[in-house]
Amino acid sequence: MTTSIARRTRSTLALVAGAALLGLAACGTDGGDEATAPPAGGSEVSDGGEQDQQDQPMDDQAPSDGGGATGDGEEEATQDEGGTAASGERTRIMLVTDLGIDDTSGDGPLTLQNEELAELLAAPFEATAECADELVLEPGNTAGCVGPAGIEKPEPTQEWVANAVRVPQADDPAGGNQDAVLFSTGTALPEGADDLLDEDITLTGLGFGSAFGMEPLSAEQLAESTLQTLTSEHAYIPVGEMAEWSEVTCEDSLDFTQFETVDCEATTTDGESWDLSVAPGSYVNNDQGLLVGIESQRNG
């Protein structure tokens, strides 16, 4: 994004001096106002977010560039009071599955102190962040934070919200779930996607490449990419062993400028069906992709 820098023209006492100043301005600036291009690359790609060539969703989608799309090429998301992005802007997310805490001791839900939460938000940016409150790790709980605006430009800061969510167990996705944190830009997850915070939903996701989602995905394209998310070994939490996924159908298309979920249904080779909630995956520390919520209750 090109930043326009306003320059003030200083008034002069003599007409000749004013003409000289205008001549200097036409030749160039000596005051250090030259724009500096952002550094290329350098973003950290999550272990679960990049996929190999065989996992590419559609022939017309550009492959991952390996550096991870940060979302900084989009307009910055200006949030309204409800936490939703204005039209044409994207809610950006970061799914953290390794919280770095011991989840085997004590009774009741675990709690991330505000300093620990801030470290999780800041780590991929190699910057600093602040969170106002602790986060009790029960689905639906939130904590407000302020953190970097993007990988390539940690300054200025912007508002983030930390959402307590669940993901399938990394070592046994069919055997249970574990705590995770979904960071999203703004002050709250948009209402159209708050089903991702339900206690019977576990999340996974996958990055498909920097060009993915530049145009709305049709219901058929969304279904195909969702199935690849469920079966890919490169997902944030691979869930290929949760069930023998065979087909996905989706009720609607998916527009990445609106952070809302689309209802989809996955079927398995043995005839079981699973309800899914699929959201845009504008991962701030990874490629563009999908965020998929899997309902724990099986149907049929």
Summary of the structure (lengths in Angstrom):
residues: 300
radius of gyration: 22.4
end to end distance: 50.0
largest distance: 88.6
contacts: 954
relative contact order: 0.18
helix: 16%
strand: 28%
